[in-house]
Amino acid sequence: MADQPAANTLAARLARLGLRSDADFVLHLPLRYEDETRITPLADARPGIAAQFEVAVVASEIAYRPRRQLLARVRDGSAALSLRFLNFYPSQQKVLQSGARLRIFGEVHEGYLGPEIIHPRFHMVGAGEPLPERLTPVYPTTAGLGQATLRRLIERALARADLADTLAPELRQRLDLPEFADAIRLLHTPPPEMTQAALEAREHPAWRRVQFDELLAQQLSLRRAYSARRARGAPPLVANATLTGALLAALPFALTRAQQRAWREIAADLGQPHPMQRLLQGDVGSGKTVVAALAMLHAVEAGYQAALMAPTEILAEQHYRKLAAWLQPLGIEVAWLTGSLRKREKEAAIARVGAGDTPIAIGTHALIEDKVEFARLGLAIVDEQHRFGVRQRLALKEKGSFAHQLAMSATPIPRTLAMSYYADLDVSVLDELPPGRSPVTTKLVAEARRDQVLTRVHEACRGGRQAYWVCPLIEESETLQLKTAEETYARLVAELPDLRIGLVHGRLKAADKAAVMAAFVANEIQVLVATTVIEVGVDVPNASLMVIEHAERFGLAQLHQLRGRVGRGAAQSACILLYAQPLGELARARLKVIYESTDGFAIAREDLRLRGPGEFVGSRQSGLPLLRYADLEDAALVEQARAVAEDMLQAAPERAEAHLQRWLGGREELLKA
């Protein structure tokens, strides 16, 4: 029993890496490899290049300047160098005694006393001890879990695990892929003739097999979830187009071709006897809200209720005001549900929704509180759906037994990402902007020219226009971000004394926030200082100037969203990106992309390339694992995996099940969102 706590500790560390079954260990592949198959003479050591040396310890001591450290002097027949340990154990000190023979592995750097290696890996050796015959794998790990332990556990798992191939021989031959067992064993234990460069570049056929298998598991999982949804029953929402026709006739604008196409696709889905699961994506200002309004009216005409949930009060209220203005003249009552409502108002709204008296509800997370019940929810709409966790999205949909679901996103999703992460959804794309939207000019301005920006803001506001001044994103601290916003507000009040300036941020009470926003909409405030709470949903056509301070701290998607707050009227609009120097490489790349392009899809592709899919989709906040080995830029491989998944589910369901068990191990329960 003495080993039980240690075992529990090891299990906990392994669990942090997702390592529970033999299949998990088998698929825990090396990050890189170290070549311990040869000994390099010390005289041939190259700075910054890791190598293995066989040396004798000449002397060792504990030094106390500039801090306590263990120093050892070692040599071979060609040269000498120092080993430096800033953190060390008595056991290490004991080994590093004069005369000890060691094999050490590490990178040589130039130190105070000449060449040295800091914290080399080492072990004692006897004369003539043989060298390993294979490259040494280095695995992703976690605190307290050493490489030696991981290698031992993975070696045991490889001996026990079922490595039977889940791909038919003819399919492997057609795709020119090696057998699974051969690929896995080669990656864990590369033969001596294998070059380190080929393996680490992940261009070897063995890596190609792993990448394909990972994409195939993802596609199988998503397509199976898609099929399961379509197999479930849902009431067809049959409508006569009376209300939708009345709205279209009353609108002061005509739908774009893209909006018409998206609306036809959604209306067709709503009429099917299985739940709609559609993503409506479009660039900033492409007109998603009016398409959502038509979908809600369609549900109401069919005798059902509709709900729209947004991630922030500002965005939810923007939707509420716009939809109420469109729908109430048609005799449709719209409820407003948010956490900041007075108790009496909130209870009254909940009661009317529960009784079925109010056919449409707009709100924030308050819509999914337990006490909110719908009499007959037929359509659930989630805006900026990537901002919600999968459980929250499910919770709204499940307010209606068989509700259809429409997700909306103003972050355009690159094609390969949509194929890979949203393959379980039908997708409608708004790829054109409504007429009357003026193009936004983007300018990059160094912080040193801040006075020129102030002059530009002053001139625009004196000319009757309005401006946003967005404060820097400080991810480490909401308190710091608020402080920066308040300081910026105070500076602008002092520097632009003849303009009316407002301040809005996430810590304001909802009523205060609403009052400031209403004053800005009414042009009673000319400059709005804000944190990123205004990123989505704010629609003020008279605002023609956007200043983003410390733009280098923002992601591409945020910069594009913020820029989309202007250019909503006929006036020429501009977005000024104020940046501090010196710029890092990634910040420079982001600013270059946003400066050169206003195409949300092109920006999204670059965002994906710069950040990777994990950050881009927010892990999709679901049970679907992010891709560890496959590259979404490899569209051809994604297409192949998608086609094979369709065929396998139809023709070889037992192979599909075995493949899913190997890669997902039953972790599909959250794919129903």
ZABA-259915 format. One record per residue: x, y, z of N, C-alpha, C in turn. Coordinates in steps of 0.1 Angstrom, whole numbers, plus 5000, padded with zeros to 4 digits. Layout:
% residues N
XYZXYZXYZ;...
This chain:
% residues 673
500849885000500050005000500850135000;502150115003503050235004503150304991;503050224980503150284967501850354962;500750344969499550394964499550544962;499950624971499950774969500750814957;501950744955502850774944502050734931;501450624931500650584919499550684915;498850724926497850824924498450954918;499550994923500251114918500651094903;501150984900501550954886500250954877;499250894882497950884874497451034872;497551114882497051254880497851324870;499151304870500051374861499751324846;499551194845499251144832497951194827;496951204836495651254832495651394827;496651474832496751614827497151614813;497851504808498251494794497151414786;496051374793495051294786495451154784;496351104792496950964790496250874800;495350794796494550704804494650554799;494450544786494450404781495750384772;495850254768497050214760496950294747;495750314741495650394729496150534731;495850594742496250734745497850734745;498450644751499950634751500550614737;499850534730500350504716500250624707;499250714709499050834701499750954707;500450934718501251044724502551044718;502751124707503851114698504951214701;506151184698507251274702507151414696;507651514704507751654699508951664690;510051594694511251604687512151484691;513351474685514251364688515651414691;516351334700517651364703518551254698;519751284692520551184687521651144697;521351034704522350984714523050854708;522950844695523550724688525050754685;525550874688526950904685527550994696;528850994697529551074707530351184699;530151314703530751424696531951464705;533151484699534351534707533951674711;534451714724534151854728534751954719;535851924713536452024703535552054691;534651964688533751974677532352034680;532152064693530852114698530552254691;529352264686528952394680527952464689;528152594691527252664700525752654696;524852624705523452624703522952494697;523852394694523452264688523652164699;522452094702522551984712523251864707;524151814715524951694711525251614724;525751494722526151404733527751394733;528251404745529651404748529951294759;531151234758531551144768532751204775;532751234788533751314795534051254808;535151304814535551274827535451404836;535051384848534951504857536351534863;536751654861538051694866537951754880;536851834882536651894895535251944896;534751954908533352014910533352094923;532452194924532352274936530952344936;530552384948529352474950529852614951;529452694941529852834941528652914946;528953034952527853114958527653254952;528453274941528253404934528053374919;527053444913526153544919525053474927;524853344926523853274934524353134936;523753064945524252924948524052834936;525152764932525052684920526152574921;525952474913526852364913527652374900;528952374901529852384889530752264888;530852204876531752094874532652114862;533852084862534752104851535051964845;534751944832534851814826535751824813;536351714809537151714797537051574790;537351574777537651454770539051464764;539351384754540751384749540951504740;539851584737540051694728539951834734;539151854745538951984750538351974764;538052084770537352094783536252194783;535252174792534252274794533652264808;532752364811532052364824530652314823;530152254834528752214835528252304847;527052374844526552464854525152424858;524852404871523552364876523052474886;522052544882521452654890520552594901;519952484898519152404907519652264907;519952214919520552074919520152004932;520351874931520051784942521351734948;521351694961522551634966523051514958;522051434953522451314945523251354933;522951464927523751514915525151554919;525151624930526451664935527351544938;526751434943527451314947528051244934;527251244923527751184911528851264905;528751394905529751484899531051494907;531651384910532951384917534051364908;535251414911536451404903536651254899;536951234886537151104881535951034876;534751084879533551014874533551024858;533050914852532950914837531450924834;531151024825529751064822529551064807;528251044804527751084791526751204794;527051314787526251434789525551474776;524451534777523751574765523151714767;523451804758523051944760523652034749;523252164750523752264741524852344747;525952364740527152434745526952584742;527152664752527052814751528352874756;528652994752529853064758529453134771;530153094782529853144795530953234800;530853274813531853364819533253294819;533353164821534653094821534953014809;534253054798534452984785533252894782;533452794773532352714769531652644781;530352634781529652564792528352504788;527852414795526452364793525652384806;524552444805523652474817522652354818;522652294829521652184832521652074821;522852014818522851904809522151784814;521651694806521251564810522451474811;522651394821523851314822523551184830;524451094827524450964835525850904835;526150834845527450764846527550644837;528750624831528850514822530150434825;530150314821531450234823532150234810;533350194810534250194798533550104787;533550154775532950074764531550044764;530750124772529250104772528750134759;527850044753527350064740526450184739;526350234727525450354724524050304720;523050384722521650344717521750324702;520850244697520750224682519750304675;518950374683517850454678517850594683;517250684675517050824680516250824693;516450914702515750914715514551014714;513350964715512151054714512051144726;511551264724511251364735509851394734;509051364745507651374744507051494751;505851544747505251644755505051594769;505251674779505151624793504551734802;504551704815503951804825504851804837;504651894846505551904858505551774866;506751734869506851614877506851484870;506751484857506751364849507951364839;508951284842510151284834510051204821;511051234812511051164799511251014801;512050974810512350834812511150754816;510350814825509050754829508050744817;507950844809507050844798507550744788;508850734785509250644775508950494779;509150474792508950334797507450304796;506550394800505150364799504650354784;505150434775504850424761505350294755;506550254759507050124754506150004759;505750004771504849904776503449904768;502950024766501650034759501749984745;502950014738503149964724503149814724;503649754734503749604735502349544737;501449614744500149564747499049604738;499149714732498049784725497649704712;496449714708495949664696496249764685;497249734676497649824665497049784652;495949694652495349654640494949774631;495049764618494749874610493249894608;492850014609491450054607491150084593;492150104584491950134570492150004562;491249984552491349864544492549874535;493249754532494449754525494349834512;493249814504493149884491493050034493;492450084504492350224507493750284510;494550204518495950254522496750264509;496550164500497350154488496950274479;495650304478495150414470495650554475;495750564488496150694494497650694496;498350584493499850574495500250594509;499550524519499850544533500450414539;501350424548501950304554500950244564;501150114568500350054578500450134591;499350134599499250204611500350164621;500450034623501449974633502850014629;503150004616504550044611504850194614;503850274610503950424612504250454627;503450404636503450434650504850384656;505250264653506450214658507650294653;507650334640508750414635508850554642;507650614645507650744652508150734666;507850634673508250614687509650564688;510050474678511450424679512050424665;512550544661513050554647514350474645;514450404634515650324631516850414630;518050354631519250444631519450514618;518950454607519250524594518250644592;517250654600516250764599516950904603;516751004595517351134598516451214607;517051284617516351364626515451474619;516051534609515451644602514151594595;514151474589512951424582511751404592;512151354604511151324614510551454620;511451544623510951664630510251764621;510451754608509751834598508351774596;508051654601506751594600506351574586;507351544577507051524563507251374559;507551294569507751154566506451084564;506350974556505050904553504450854566;505250824577504650784589503850894596;504351024595503551134600502351154592;502451134578501351154569500151064574;500550944577499550844581498850894594;499550934604499050984616498151104614;498551194606497751324603496451284596;496551194586495351144580494351084590;494850994598494050924608493351014617;494151124622493551214631492351294624;492651344612491551414605490351314602;490651194599489551094596488751074609;489351064621488551054633487651174635;488251294633487451414635486251414625;486451384613485451384603484351274606;484851154610483851054613482951094625;483551154635482851194646481751304643;482251404635481351514631480151464622;480551384612479551334603478551244610;479051164620478151074627477151164636;477751264642476851354650475851424641;476251464629475351524619474251424615;474551304612473551204609472651174620;473151174632472251144644471251254646;471651384643470651494644469551484634;470051444622469051434611468051324613;468551224621467651104623466551144634;466851244642465851284652464751364646;463551344652462451414646462351554652;461751644644461551784648460251834640;459451914646458351964638458652044626;458252014614458452104603457752244606;458452354604457852484606457352534593;456052504591455452544578454852684580;455252774571454752914572454152954558;453353064559452653114546453353244541;454353284548455153404543454353534545;453353534553452653664556453453754564;454053714575454853804584456153834577;456853734571458153764565457953854553;456853834546456553924535456354064539;455554084550455254214556456554284560;457454204567458754264571459554314559;459654234549460454264537459954394530;458554404530457954524524458154644532;458254634545458454744554459854794555;460854714552462254744554462654854544;463454954548463855064539465055024530;465254894529466354844520465954704515;466554664504466354534498467454444502;467054314504468054214508469154204496;470354174500471454144491471154004485;471853974474471753834469472153734479;473253764486473653674496472653654508;472053754512470953744522469753664517;469453684505468253614499468653464498;469853434494470253294493470253224507;470853294517470953244531469453224536;468653314534467253304539466553184532;466753164519466153044513466652914519;467952904522468552784528467952764542;467752864550467252854563465752814563;465052884554463552854553463352704549;464152654540464052514536464352424547;465452454555465752374567464652364577;464052484580462952494590461752414586;461552394573460452314568460652164569;461852114573462251974573461751914586;461551774586461051714598462251664607;463351734606464551704615465151844619;465851844630466251974635467252044626;467052164623468052244616469252264625;470452254619471652294626472552364616;472352494616472952574605473752694611;474952714605475752834609475652934598;475253054603475153174594476353264596;477253264587478453344589478553454579;479053564583479253674574480153784580;480753854572481653964577480954064585;481654154592481054264599480154344590;478954364594478054454587477354384575;477454254574476954184562475454164563;474754194574473354184575472754054580;473454004590472953874596471653894604;471454014610470354034619469054024612;468954074600467654074593467353934588;468353854585468153714582467553634594;468153664606467653604618466253644621;465853774618464553824620463553744611;463953724599463053644590462853504595;463953444600463853304606462853304618;462953404626462053404638460653424634;460353514625459053534620458453404614;459253334607458853214601458353114612;459153104623458753014634457453064640;457353194642456053254648454853214639;455053234626453953204616453553054617;454552974620454252824621453652784635;453452884644452852864656453852834668;455052874666456152844676456752974681;457552964691458353074696459753064691;460453184692461853194688462653264699;463853234701464753304711466053334704;466653444708467953484703468853514715;469953444717470853464728472153524723;472653634730473853704726474753704738;476153714736477053694747477253814756;476853934752477054054760475754134760;475554214771474254294772474254394761;475354454757475354554747474954494734;475454384730475054314718473554274718;473154214730471754164731470854284730;471154394737470254514736470254564722;471354564715471354614701470354534693;470454404695469554314687468054344691;467854364704466454384709465854514703;466654614704466154744698465854734683;466754674676466554664661465354574658;465354454665464254364662462854414666;462854474678461654534683461054644673;462054724668461654824658461054764646;461554654641461054594629459754514632;459754444643458654344645457454394652;457554484662456454534669455354604660;455754674649454754724640453954624633;454554494633453754384627452954314637;452854364649452054314660452754194667;454054184666454754084673455454134685;455054084697455654124710457054064711;458054144715459454094717459754114732;460254004739460654014753462154034754;462454104764463854144767464254074780;465253984780465553914792467053924795;467453984806468853994809469053994824;470253964829470453954843470254084851;470354194844470354324851468954384852;467954314846466554364847466054364862;465254454865464554454879463754334880;463754284893463154154895461654144890;460954254892459454254888459354244873;460254324866460254324851460654184845;461654134852462154004847461053894849;460453894861459453784863458253804854;457853924851456753944842457153894828;458353924823458753874810458853724809;459353664820459453514821458053454820;457153514827455753464828455053474814;455253584807454653594794455253494784;456553474785457253384776456753234779;456653204792456253074796454753044792;453953144792452553134789452353124773;453353164766453253164751452653294746;452453394755451953524751452953604743;454253584746455353654739456053554730;455953574717456453474708457953484706;458553604709460053614706460753674718;461853604722462653654734464053674729;464553794734465953824731466653844744;467953804746468553824758469953764759;470553764771471853714773471753574779;472753524787472653394794471353384802;470753494806469553494814468453404807;468553384794467553304787467653154791;468753114796468952974798468852944813;468453044821468253014836467152914837;467252834848466252724850464852764850;464552894856463152934857462552984844;463453004834462853044821462352924813;461052924810460452814803459752874791;459752804780459052844768457852754766;456752814762455552734759455752644747;456452694737456552614724457752674716;458952654721460152704714460452614702;460452684690460752614678462052644672;462652764675463852814669464752874680;465952824681466952884690468052944682;468353074684469453144676470553184686;471753154684472853194692473853274684;473953404688474853494681476253494687;477253514678478653504682478753374690;478353264683478253134690479553084696;480653124691481953074696482253134710;481453244714481653304727481053214738;480153124734479453044744480052904746;480052844758480452704759479352614753;479752494750478852404743477652374752;477852364765476652344774475652454774;476152574772475252694771474452694758;475052654747474352644735473352534735;473652424741472752314743471552354752;471852434762470852464772469652544765;470052644756469052714750468152634740;468852544732468152464723467252364731;467652314742466852224750465652284757;465552424756464352484762463152444753;463352394741462352344733462652204730;461752104731462051964729462751934716;462252004705462851964692463152094685;463752184692464052314686465052314674;464752384664465752404653466852504659;468052504654469052594659469852664647;469952794649470752874640471852944648;473152914644474252984650474753094641;475153204647475653324638477053354643;477853394633479253434636479653544627;480253654632480753764624482253734622;482753624627484153594624484153494612;484453534600484453444589485453334591;484953214587485753094590486353044577;487653024577488352974565487752844561;487852814548487152694543487752564549;489052554551489552424557489152414571;489052534578488652524592487152484593;486352534584484952504584484752354581;485552304571485452154568485952074580;486852124588487452044598486652054611;486252174615485652194628484152214628;483652244616482152274616481552174605;482152054603481651964594480251904598;479851924610478551874615477451984613;477852094608476852204606476652224591;475452264587475252324574475652474575;476252524565476752664565476152754555;475652864559475252974549476253094551;476653144540477653254540477053384534;477253494541476953624536478253684531;478453674518479753714513479753854505;478753934508478654064502478054164512;478454284512477954384521476754464515;475854504523474754584518475154714511;474454764501474854884495474755004505;475555104503475455224512476555214523;477255104524478355094534479555154528;480155254534481355314528482555234532;483555224523484755154527485555224538;486155154546486855204558488355214554;488955334555490455344553491155314566;492155234565492955194577494255264577;494655324588495955394589496755334601;498055314599498955274610499655404614;499555434627500155554632500955524645;502255554645503055534657502555624669;502755574681502355644693502955784694;504155804688504755934689503956044681;503055994672502256094665500856104670;500656084683499356084689498656214688;499456324688498856464687498156474674;498656424663498056424650496656354650;496656244657495356164658494356254666;494756314677493856404684493256514675;494056574667493656674657492556614648;492856494643491956434633490556404640;490656354652489356334660488656464662;489356564666488656694668488056754656;488756744644488156794632486956714628;486956584629485856494625484556534634;484756544647483656574656483156714654;483956814651483556954649482756954636;483056864627482356854614481056774615;480656734627479356674629479456524630;480656464628480756314629481056274644;481156144646481456094659482655994658;483255964670484455884670484455784682;485055664680485355574690486855584694;487155564707488555564711488655434719;489155324714489155204721490555184728;490355144741491555134749492254994748;493454984752494254864749493654744757;493854624751493454504757494554464766;494154444779495154394789494654264795;495054154788494454024792494753984806;495854034812496253984825495254034836;494654154833493954214844492854304839;491554264842490454354839490554484846;491154484858491254604866492254704859;493354644854494254734847493654794835;492854704828492154754815491254874819;490454854830489554964834490355084837;491455074845492255184849492755264836;493155184826493655244814492555324807;491355264807490255334800489855464808;489855454821489555574828490655684827;491955644826492955744824492855804810;492555714800492455774786491255864785;490155834792488955924792489356064798;490156054810490556184816491456264807;492356194800493256274791492456334780;491556264774490756314763489856434767;489356424779488456534784489356664785;490556644790491556754791492056804778;492256714769492856754756491856804746;490556764747489556804738488356864746;488656984752487657034762486357084755;486357104742485057154736484257034730;484656914733483856794728483256724740;482056664738481456584748481956444747;482556394758483156254758482556164768;482256044764481655944772482655824775;482355744785483155624788482255504791;482555394784481855274786482755154788;482555074798483354954800482554844807;483154724808482454614813481954624828;482654704836482254714850481054814853;480654884842479554984845478254904847;477454954856476054894857475354904844;474554804842473854794829473054924825;472354984835471655104833472555214829;473655224835474655334832475255314818;475555184815476055154802475055194791;473855154794472755184784472555334782;472755404793472555554792473655614783;474855564785476055624778475855584763;475455464760475355414746474155494740;473055514747471955584741472355734738;473155794747473655924744474555934732;475355824730476255824718475355804705;474355714706473555694694472855824691;472455904701471756034698472656144695;473956124694474956224691475056334703;474656284715474856374726476256364732;476856244728478356224731479056214717;480156284716480856284703481956184702;482656164714483756064714483455964725;483455834721483155734731484455654734;484955674746486055594751485555464756;486155354751485555224754486655114755;486355014763487154884762486454804751;486854674750486354594739484954554740;484254604750482754574751482054614739;482654714731481954754719482354674706;483054564709483554494697482554444688;481354404693480354354684479054424688;478154444678476754474680476454624681;477454714681477154854683477054914669;475954984666475655024653475255174653;476255264651475955404651476455464637;475555474627475955514614476755654613;476555734623477155874623478655864627;479055754633480455734638481255694626;482255784623483055764611484555744614;484955744627486355744630486555644642;487455554640487755454651489255464654;489555494666490955494671491155374680;492155294677492455174685493855194691;493855214704495155244711495855114714;497155114712497954994714497454874706;497254904693496654804684497454684683;498754684687499554574686499254464696;498354504706497954404716496754324713;496154364701494854294698495054184687;494154094687494253984677493554034664;493853964653493354004640491854014640;491153914645489753904645489154024653;489754064664489254174672489454304665;490554324659490854444651489854464640;489554354633488554354622487154384627;486854324638485454354644485354494648;486354544655486354684659486254784648;487054754637487054844625485654844619;484954734621483554724615482554804622;482854874633481954964640481755094633;482755124624482555244615482355204601;482055304593481755274579480255224577;479455254587478055214586477055314581;477655434577476855534571477455574558;477055684552477555724539478855794539;479255854551480455934553481655844551;482755904545484055834545484555814559;484855684561485255644575486755594575;487355604587488755564589488955494602;489855404602490255334615491755354616;492155424628493555454630494055354641;495055284637495655184646496955254652;496855294664497955354672498755234678;500055234675500955124680502155184687;502655104696503855144704505055064698;506155134698507355064693508255024705;509154924703509354844691508254734690;507954694677506954594675507554454674;506854364680507354224679506954164665;507554054662507353994648505853964646;505253904656503853864654502953984653;503154084662502354204661502554274648;503754284643503954344630503254274619;503254144619502554064609501054084610;500454094622499054124623498654254618;499354354622499054494617499254504602;500154434596500354434582499154374575;498554264580497454204574496254294575;495954354587494754434589494854564580;496054614578496254734570496054714556;496454594551496354564537495054504532;494154454541492954384537491754434545;490654444538489354454545488454334543;488954234536488154114534488254024546;487154004553487053924565487553784563;487253724551487753584549489253574547;489753674540491253674538491953694552;491353784560491953814573491853684582;490653614581490453494589491553394585;491853374572492853284568494153314574;494553444574495853484580495753464595;494653494601494553474615494753324619;494153234611494353094613495753054612;496453114601497853074599498753124611;498453254616499253304626499053244640;497753214643497353174656497253024658;496852954646496552814647495052794651;494552674647493152654649492652654663;493452614673493052604687492452734692;493252844690492852974695491753024686;491752994673490853054664489353014667;489152884670487852834673487552834688;488552874696488352864711488152724715;488852634709488752484712487352434709;486552514703485152494700484452464713;485152474724484552454737483652334738;484152224732483352104731484251984734;483651864733484351744735485251704724;485151784713486051744701487451794703;488351704703489751744705490351824694;491151914697491851994687492851904680;493151934667494151864660495551884666;496151764669497551774675498551764664;498251684653499351654644499051704630;497751704626497351744612497451894611;497651944599497752084595496552124587;495752224592494552264585494852334572;496152374570496452434557496552324546;496652204550496652094540495252054536;494652144528493252124524493051994517;494051944509493851824502493651704511;494451704522494351594532492951594539;492551724542491251734549490151684539;490251714526489251674517489251514516;490451454515490551314515489851244527;490151304539489651244551488151254551;487651374546486151394546485451284537;486051264525485451174515485551024521;486650994527486850854533485850834544;485650944552484650934564483250894559;482850964548481450944543481350794538;482450744531482350614526482450504537;483350534547483550434558482250424566;481550534569480350524577479250444570;479250454556478250374548478650234547;479950204542480350074538481049994548;481750054558482449984568482250044582;481050044587480750104600481650044612;481949914611482749854622484149914622;484749934610486050004609485950144614;484850214611484750354616484650354631;483950264637483850254651485150224658;485950134652487250104657488150224657;488050294646488950414644488550524654;487250544656486850644666487250604680;487150474683487550434697489050454699;489850434689491250454690491650604692;490950694685491350834685490550914695;489350884697488450964707488150884719;488250754719487950684731486550704737;485550734729484250764734484050904739;484950994736484851134741484051214731;482851174727482051244717480751304723;480651294736479351324742478951474740;479851554738479551704736479451744722;479451654713479251694699477851714694;476951714704475551734701475151874701;476051964704475752114705475152174692;
